[in-house]
Amino acid sequence: MACCVKHFPGHGDTHVDSHLDLPTVDKSLGELETLELVPFRALRDEAPAIMTAHIVYPQIDPDYPATLSKKILGDILRGAWGYDGVVITDALMMKAICERYGYDRAAVLALQAGADMILAQGSLSEQATSMKALVAAFESGSVSAEQGERAASRLNKLAQKYPVQHDDYAGAMREQDDALMRAAWARGLTNLNAAKAPMLHQRVRVFTQRTVPCDGVSEAGPTGEQVAHLFGDFVQLELVQMEDINALDWTHLKDDGVFNVLASNHRARYNQVARDWRPDLHLVLWNPFQAIDVKAPTVVTWGYADGALAALRSWLSGKGEATASSPVKLRS
């Protein structure tokens, strides 16, 4: 595995998340040399790869962010510094790039600027757009064959220096490691405000969000069906799946003796409305600070990997415990 230092020429002084918009850092090259560029310069002879920043540095290049800038990647990193390792872009799906340049134009501009490898995440169609644009660019000559061969040579050297090893990871060793991981997830379950699981014969109503798609910053969250699986041992389950859990109106929830559970499977914090919600149990599957937003007995899983969800199902069924202490303050 080869390391990659990022994000060239620096990302520490931004006030905008480049997943969501295009940041600007108004510093001169001299100012960058005194701070942001120090670690990059120290590692330039050792780092096998460097990732670019989706940031505009107007005093160096007012027209393009570093990822697409010949002045930054070509003149500084490649030219003045003589860096000959692999330069990989940050993800093109980030809004700083895709909403302004598109996958096609951004892929071409990055190679023209001095990058070797395009990080074309996103859908298959978006990835295909980048590939088609690069093919067209090579055919038209807007990216020269020499540029392509040089980039390919760097990537080949990287692959040869850090070869993939297909070790056989199966059988008893894999089972032992999986058991260890699941045990760790189980030991991480955290109980806040004396949370108690409902009885298996009780009527249980669970509110959750139906789907939690990737938002360009984080991965997709667990689905409503995965939440339902947590209650597989219960005999009377009513699953209420909402398109947006923030739209839940707790004031109109009927008092019918049903044990009400809020299962938070999304990433964002709750708005002020949630402060009036009073579920009998709150299951926090992603963002632990949601425990502050909803005043209720709460169990925090610290994630939604298979081991975390399995541990939570065990606790709900009365077969497991939630005894961990939170490393951060989760009570307002």
RANORLIN-V747083 format. One record per helix or strand of 3 or more residues. SS is the DSSP state (2 for helix, 1 for strand). FROM is the first residue (numbers start at 1). TO is the last residue. If there is no record, write none. Layout:
[[SS,FROM,TO] [SS,FROM,TO]]
This chain:
[[1,5,8] [2,29,34] [2,36,43] [1,49,52] [1,55,57] [2,66,68] [2,70,80] [1,86,88] [2,95,113] [2,124,140] [2,145,161] [2,171,188] [1,190,192] [1,203,209] [2,224,230] [1,236,242] [2,245,247] [2,250,252] [1,259,264] [2,272,276] [1,281,284] [2,290,293] [1,298,300] [2,306,316]]
